[in-house]
Amino acid sequence: MKGQEKISEWVSMYLKHVREVSIEKHVNEEEGYKFKSVQNFQSHFDIEAVDLAGNLDVSILKNNLVIGAQYWPRKMLLLYAEAYPEETRSAIRNLFDESKDVYSRLTEAEKAFDRLNEARSKEFNEPINSYIRLRFLSLLLGYRYPEKYDALKPAEWKVFVRFFNPEFSMPKRTSPGDQYKMYLEYIEPLRQYLKTRNDIGEIKNKLTEGLAFRDEECHWITQDVIYVTSKVLASARAGEVSVSEYVKEEREDILSKEEDIVLDENNTGFMPLEEYLEEYVVKNWDNINFGETLTLYRDEDGTPGQQYTTDVGIIDILAKDNKNNFVVIELKRAESGYKVVGQVLNYMGWVQGNLAQKDQKVRGMIIVGRADKTLQHALMPVSDKISLKEYRVSMKLVEPE
């Protein structure tokens, strides 16, 4: 078994986290919804449904596995099923065809949805992102055959693999099937090890309690162990907060709660939590004046650069400027001191070494409620590399039309 000691160390970090938050919280507030999503798909999916879009809408629950501030594979799949039902049905049927090897099916499915996306782009005369890549395709396989396949989240899975092999890198334009095969080399030894652990079995039983789906082959508890521990490890390396801040079930619309934005007597104020600030920035990206034109970075899987997990920490937002250079954005809700500068420089170094091409530059941007003097002084030597912005939230009242 590959790297037995490293596997044991990885699992120990996971168990430590679960003990700290309690199994009940881990199940009810962190990861339990994923297992319920499998159960829901198993209960409702019907490839022969006359209304394919309607069936997929019921089968694939809305949660952060399939939807985010700028990540919409579920929405795109429903649009394809509505506009091109038979082509979409054929693509899904081929993905689930067990007579073919899984690596070919993943690659063929991506190409099939790319063709549908190209047709839709031509219809609307504008480029559209399908978001249907390895992350979503492997999720569908994990939903359909939960005792056989692994649902992957590539950013976190890279942290996992590099824990065992620091030299690991995924070549650009690697097909979904080949990516899956490369990850599986590391996933499978972990899964086999987890099947031998009674303490992992106890957690798995809690996660599947009350469900017909029992995860007997441990594919979904393996997904849980990889994802959670990747967040724990990244947060620990950056000296950040617990993983529980990052693995919550899909949030409600953050602007629907009157207590989310705290205003002063001038109708300006700050977000009460950094996660709200981050969601606000990403959701309102096109309406925010950064002082320049920035686009949210998307990896080859189509996943946006929000809470971008790396080996050295979790980048709040990763963007690109109009010259295709990377911009690492770190958000701080209220007042912030000098320590954030080191954090951003750390992330910048990682991006330079792992994502940027030879002709691409990497710089940083710190967005805070208020910058104290220590932060301003710390930025002076690196002012050409890191910019500083203060944000304000305001409310404007107008007469109804």
ABEGO torsion letter per residue (X at the ends): XBGAAAAAAAAAAAAAAAAAAEAAAAAAAAAAAAAAAAAAAAAABBAABABAAAAAAAABBBBAAABBAABBAAAAAAAAAAABAAAAAAAAAAAABAABBAAAAAAAAAAAAAAAAAAAAAAAGBBBBAGBBAAAAAAAAAAABAAABBBBBAAAAAAAAAAABAABBBBBGBBAAAAAAAAAAAAAAAAAAAAABAAAAAAAAAAABGBABAGAAGAAAAAAAAAAAAAAAAAAAAGBBBAAAAABBBBBBAAABAAABBBBAAGBBBBABAAAAAAAAAAAAAABBAGBBBBBBBBAAGBBBBGBBBAAEBBABBBBBAAGBBBBBBBBABBBBAAAAAAAAAAAAAAAAAABBAABBBBBBBBBABBBAAAAAAAAAAAAABBBBBBBBBBBBBBBX
